[in-house]
Every structure is written in structure tokens, then in C-alpha cells.
Amino acid sequence: MRLLGTLNKLSRFLTRTHVQEFPKRSMACSRFEYVKSFEQDDSILPNVWIVIRIDGKKFHKFSKTHDFEKPNDENALNVMNAAATAVMQEFRDIVLAYGQSDEYSFVFRKETAAFKRRSAKLLTYVTSLFSTSYVMQWSKWMSLPLAYAPCFDGRVVLYPAEQNLKDYLSWRQADVHVNNLYNTAFWKLVLEKGLTNQEAEAKLRGTFSADKNELLFQEFGINYNNLPAMYRKGTILLRKLVILGDKSRQAIVPLHEDLISSQFWKQHTEILGKYVPGTYDATKPLPRLVELQLSDKQVDEEAKEPQNLAGIS
């Protein structure tokens, strides 16, 4: 017993000595933390509309490599729409997205606190998420395999007033009309009339919209206003409650409407007002972009349902 008591005392003594000789140290390398002071404060001003616009880099080469249909490739445009949908699903504070050709604009509500409104964080997250989603969505829409991943750049633009935001979106939609009308006439001349690119450019040089409309109608029998609205007006993505009979499911819905008209803003009041998704009466068939979302939600819901294992031994 004496030996056991002596050993216990020795153990306590050694423990106290160990603690005294090896005191707790502060976090290693903390003296290097001063470098954080070099980071710039890029917090976005409060109470402004935040618009992030992404643009494809060297998309002319990319579209040629992947044999995009000229002047418009519906499936390629839907890859863009699907990638933008993935971004909106990630950011609930995006009230509207607008896309055309190889660009997409994402409008964040004025009150958003995403990433503490840090410009670099928002820009890099949206751009990288869009880029990766484009790659992931490719095989759902395109028949050719992806030869290489595309690249997108981005920018952040701030708009203080609702009218500024409306004018920005009107500018982008007007750009669709100008570019698509020219491209439609240009590729008709090249693909159906056999003109070279240089000859087609020369024929269209100095023409106005009315001239191109006349050329399309007289030489190709095309009424430009009858072309698919997605080509002429671009794609607007809005979060809506899709009405399916007596049920409703929330989804990102593609619309091809006139952003420039005041009627659009009266019809979709959730964009500028209290953000509560409006309703969308489902047409038959549903846009495939919506069908894919609803089917994915159905799979997720079924996966979450508890399984009945009573009959499994």
C-alpha cells in the first residue's frame, strides 16, 4: 500500500512538471496575419440592383468546333438556359435572368445579403457555377460530345433605380433584335444564295432594319416576325408556381416576351415588388426546361420518402 501511494504521488508530481515545462502556445504563424490588411473591401453599396452579366469567350470558335446551326441553334441556346436555371436555383435572391446568344444577365434583388454583398465573391461564384453547369447540361441537349469546356467572363454592374434596371434589360433585348436580324439575313445569303462571307457583308453594309426585313421576305419568303420568339427576343427566366391541374410546383420558367413594353412589368409584378413567385398556367406540352426541373424534384421527393421494408428479410 505504501508503494502504491508513493507511485501516485510521483505521478502527480510528473504531471505538474510536464504542464509547467510545456505551457500552451498561441496559434502558430499568427504574426503573418497582417497580410490580410492588403485585401480590398469590395462590399457593394446597399439598396441597389446588382446585375451580373456573363459572356462567352471565343464563342465563335467554340460554336464552329461544335457545329452550331446557323443563324440560331435552339439546343445550344437551351444549354445556356439550363445553365442559367442552375444558377437561379442556387441563388434565391436572383429575381430575373435574361439571356441571348452567348451571354446571360442575372438580377439580384436590392436587399440581397448573399456573400455579404461582396462583389468578387458574387461574381466568381456566379461565373464558375454557370460555366460548370453548362458542361453538366451539355449532353442533355446536344448530340455531339463536348470537345472542350467553354470559358465565360463576367462583370458586376449596379443600378440605383428601377428605371435604370428596366433600361438595361431593354438595351440587351434591343441588342438581340439588331444582331439576330442581321445574322438571319447574312446566313440566308451565305447558305442559300451561295454568297461568300465577304459578299454577304458587302450586300448588307449600310442597310437598315426595314431593308433586311424586305430582303428576307422578297428573296426567301420569310416574315421575320414569324420566326421563333426565342431567337428574336431572347429568353427571360422567372421563378413561377407552375399550375398543373389542381396542383402547383415551383420552377424556373423560360419566357420569350417583350421586356421593353410596360405591360411586361405590370404582368410580372414580383420582379420589382414583394418577391413572391407569380403563377404560370402550364401549357401542353410544358417547355422541356420546366419538365426537367419537375422530374428532378419528383426524383428527389421519392428519394426522401421512407421506404417500407416490412417485406424485406
C-alpha atoms as one frame of an Amber mdcrd trajectory, in Angstrom:
protein
   0.000   0.000   0.000   2.855   2.347   0.822   4.403   1.575  -2.558   1.085
   2.351  -4.337   0.751   5.691  -2.514   4.314   6.641  -3.392   3.705   5.885
  -7.075   0.528   8.043  -7.132   2.411  10.996  -5.619   5.201  10.591  -8.164
   2.671  10.509 -10.999   1.004  13.737  -9.837   4.394  15.406  -9.486   5.451
  14.439 -13.007   2.124  15.639 -14.406   2.515  19.085 -12.775   6.090  19.330
 -14.017   5.016  18.417 -17.579   2.350  21.111 -17.589   4.787  23.752 -16.265
   7.538  22.920 -18.746   5.219  22.845 -21.795   2.733  25.722 -21.462   0.029
  26.262 -24.105   1.231  28.234 -27.113  -0.713  30.767 -29.125  -1.766  29.929
 -32.700   1.268  29.318 -34.910   2.130  31.840 -37.607  -0.310  34.456 -36.260
   2.360  37.097 -36.894   1.738  36.598 -40.614  -1.913  37.554 -40.418  -1.089
  41.173 -41.213  -1.205  40.261 -44.915  -5.000  40.221 -44.655  -4.860  44.011
 -44.447  -3.914  44.114 -48.143  -7.317  42.727 -49.180  -9.549  45.387 -50.669
 -13.031  45.997 -49.333 -15.298  45.251 -52.297 -18.638  45.419 -50.483 -21.418
  46.557 -52.799 -23.425  49.638 -51.918 -26.724  48.933 -50.152 -30.123  49.371
 -51.794 -29.007  48.979 -55.416 -29.911  46.418 -58.053 -26.984  44.063 -58.619
 -26.614  42.734 -62.153 -24.019  40.105 -63.015 -23.542  39.551 -66.740 -21.520
  36.649 -68.074 -20.223  36.448 -71.661 -18.711  33.575 -73.605 -15.033  33.913
 -74.517 -14.065  32.984 -78.092 -17.524  31.538 -78.644 -17.216  31.945 -82.402
 -14.516  29.264 -82.362 -16.469  27.182 -79.842 -19.664  27.236 -81.937 -17.738
  26.351 -85.094 -15.977  23.432 -83.380 -19.301  22.051 -82.173 -21.112  22.705
 -85.453 -23.827  25.032 -84.146 -26.695  25.542 -86.559 -26.678  28.978 -88.224
 -28.004  31.563 -87.535 -29.539  30.065 -84.374 -29.114  26.706 -82.708 -32.119
  26.036 -80.472 -30.433  23.285 -78.483 -27.289  25.343 -77.897 -29.409  28.222
 -76.627 -31.179  25.821 -74.282 -27.851  24.690 -72.834 -27.342  28.342 -71.876
 -30.867  28.476 -70.445 -30.331  25.298 -68.442 -27.032  26.580 -67.015 -28.719
  29.868 -66.044 -31.521  27.893 -64.389 -28.952  26.107 -62.232 -27.604  29.494
 -61.109 -31.102  30.710 -60.195 -31.757  27.518 -58.236 -28.637  28.212 -56.195
 -29.399  31.891 -55.588 -32.951  32.504 -54.409 -32.234  36.252 -54.463 -31.996
  36.310 -58.271 -35.389  37.675 -59.336 -34.798  37.549 -63.092 -32.268  36.241
 -65.581 -32.073  37.272 -69.218 -30.078  35.519 -71.911 -29.318  35.678 -75.592
 -26.590  34.242 -77.799 -23.565  33.594 -75.516 -24.467  35.958 -72.676 -26.663
  35.915 -69.588 -27.600  38.627 -67.084 -28.640  37.834 -63.508 -30.577  40.421
 -61.484 -30.278  40.215 -57.693 -32.917  41.882 -55.561 -31.831  45.144 -53.946
 -31.946  43.744 -50.402 -29.803  40.660 -51.039 -27.227  39.813 -48.392 -25.677
  36.940 -50.346 -21.949  36.670 -49.582 -22.354  39.843 -47.516 -22.708  41.681
 -50.851 -19.030  41.154 -51.655 -18.565  41.846 -55.354 -15.731  39.394 -56.021
 -17.493  36.562 -54.210 -20.753  37.046 -56.106 -19.040  37.443 -59.476 -16.753
  34.425 -59.177 -19.453  32.165 -57.754 -21.995  33.011 -60.475 -19.445  32.769
 -63.298 -17.925  29.492 -62.135 -21.316  27.934 -61.363 -22.641  28.915 -64.787
 -19.531  27.508 -66.512 -19.652  24.162 -64.726 -23.416  23.883 -65.154 -23.011
  24.493 -68.895 -20.697  21.487 -69.094 -23.028  19.338 -66.967 -26.098  20.244
 -69.050 -24.449  19.777 -72.445 -25.313  16.113 -73.020 -28.992  16.686 -72.184
 -29.410  18.960 -75.204 -26.606  18.393 -77.711 -25.914  15.347 -79.893 -22.193
  15.997 -80.428 -19.888  15.295 -77.475 -18.259  18.288 -75.837 -14.814  18.729
 -77.397 -13.591  21.105 -74.703 -15.058  23.186 -71.898 -16.149  26.734 -72.782
 -14.949  29.790 -70.896 -17.018  32.725 -69.632 -16.024  36.081 -68.205 -18.236
  38.280 -66.079 -18.849  41.736 -64.698 -20.846  43.358 -61.914 -22.982  46.414
 -62.682 -25.040  48.351 -60.144 -28.273  50.205 -60.906 -29.742  52.569 -58.295
 -33.258  52.956 -59.713 -35.909  50.687 -61.187 -35.902  52.652 -64.438 -32.142
  52.114 -64.776 -32.691  48.379 -64.452 -35.530  48.399 -66.992 -33.396  50.374
 -69.432 -30.504  47.938 -69.013 -32.697  44.946 -69.848 -34.312  46.861 -72.724
 -30.825  47.570 -74.087 -29.914  43.887 -74.009 -33.160  42.903 -75.723 -32.741
  45.577 -78.392 -29.283  44.085 -78.995 -30.922  40.715 -79.674 -33.140  42.210
 -82.360 -30.324  44.044 -84.137 -27.926  41.091 -84.096 -30.451  38.397 -84.939
 -31.972  40.290 -87.848 -28.516  40.819 -89.327 -27.403  37.234 -88.706 -30.595
  35.797 -90.192 -30.160  37.795 -93.395 -26.404  37.115 -93.506 -26.633  33.341
 -93.193 -29.520  33.093 -95.634 -27.352  34.825 -98.213 -24.412  32.535 -97.466
 -26.169  29.195 -97.052 -28.978  29.507 -99.607 -27.717  32.063-102.124 -24.152
  30.792-102.121 -22.534  34.147-101.353 -19.177  34.226 -99.602 -18.963  35.810
 -96.169 -17.362  38.896 -97.687 -20.036  39.188-100.386 -22.832  38.846 -97.823
 -21.237  41.516 -95.619 -20.956  43.858 -98.598 -24.589  43.311 -99.574 -25.826
  44.132 -96.058 -23.455  47.027 -95.424 -25.342  50.273 -94.802 -28.792  48.632
 -94.715 -31.464  49.406 -92.133 -33.839  47.034 -90.361 -36.553  47.665 -92.950
 -34.120  46.763 -95.740 -33.188  43.457 -94.105 -36.847  42.620 -93.465 -37.605
  43.315 -97.125 -34.657  41.196 -98.275 -35.782  38.237 -96.161 -39.340  38.481
 -97.445 -38.601  39.115-101.120 -35.711  36.695-101.599 -36.521  33.958 -99.091
 -40.234  34.330 -98.344 -39.541  34.868 -94.635 -41.627  37.122 -92.433 -39.136
  37.952 -89.684 -41.918  38.406 -87.107 -42.911  34.760 -87.583 -39.518  33.401
 -86.536 -39.351  31.751 -83.065 -39.629  34.350 -80.313 -36.570  32.956 -78.528
 -34.425  33.997 -81.498 -35.984  37.452 -81.789 -36.425  38.359 -78.103 -34.047
  36.191 -76.110 -35.029  34.214 -73.002 -36.348  35.577 -69.709 -36.144  33.238
 -66.717 -38.558  33.830 -63.842 -39.405  31.799 -60.755 -43.073  30.774 -61.014
 -45.651  28.476 -59.484 -46.477  26.107 -62.315 -50.164  25.189 -62.200 -50.679
  21.521 -63.048 -54.382  20.777 -62.741 -55.196  21.038 -59.035 -51.523  21.054
 -58.034 -48.757  23.646 -58.248 -44.990  23.204 -58.331 -42.346  25.899 -58.234
 -39.931  26.047 -61.176 -37.772  28.400 -63.225 -39.860  29.190 -66.305 -38.495
  30.421 -69.673 -40.435  33.252 -71.285 -39.900  34.978 -74.625 -41.702  38.263
 -74.145 -41.214  41.957 -74.822 -39.173  43.333 -71.920 -39.297  46.841 -73.342
 -43.079  47.178 -73.008 -44.663  48.410 -69.803 -47.121  45.507 -69.997 -44.380
  43.034 -69.120 -43.655  44.763 -65.804 -47.356  45.032 -64.967 -47.834  41.334
 -65.605 -44.805  40.214 -63.575 -45.029  42.481 -60.554 -42.970  40.135 -58.361
 -39.760  41.318 -60.056 -39.774  44.851 -58.650 -42.258  44.433 -55.797 -42.572
  41.971 -52.953 -40.802  38.886 -54.185 -43.478  36.204 -54.257 -43.356  33.942
 -57.347 -46.211  34.553 -59.771 -48.245  31.788 -61.363 -47.686  30.070 -64.685
 -50.546  28.161 -66.271 -48.932  25.073 -67.728 -49.324  24.619 -71.464 -49.260
  21.273 -73.201 -46.559  20.292 -73.667 -44.535  22.041 -70.964 -41.227  23.608
 -72.022 -38.605  20.880 -71.722 -36.580  23.098 -69.395 -39.508  23.035 -66.942
 -40.161  19.320 -67.428 -36.576  18.507 -66.470 -36.861  20.549 -63.274 -40.152
  18.961 -62.236 -38.876  15.450 -62.945 -35.722  16.128 -60.888 -37.895  17.361
 -57.998 -40.061  14.254 -58.254 -36.985  12.022 -58.002 -35.706  13.992 -55.002
 -39.057  13.737 -53.213 -39.287   9.996 -53.836 -35.748   9.525 -52.545 -36.669
  11.317 -49.313 -39.794   9.215 -48.692 -39.281   6.445 -46.096 -39.179   3.012
 -47.647 -41.452   0.209 -46.478 -39.020  -2.540 -45.505 -41.625  -4.826 -43.836
 -41.459  -7.340 -46.621 -37.680  -7.445 -46.771 -35.980 -10.128 -44.653
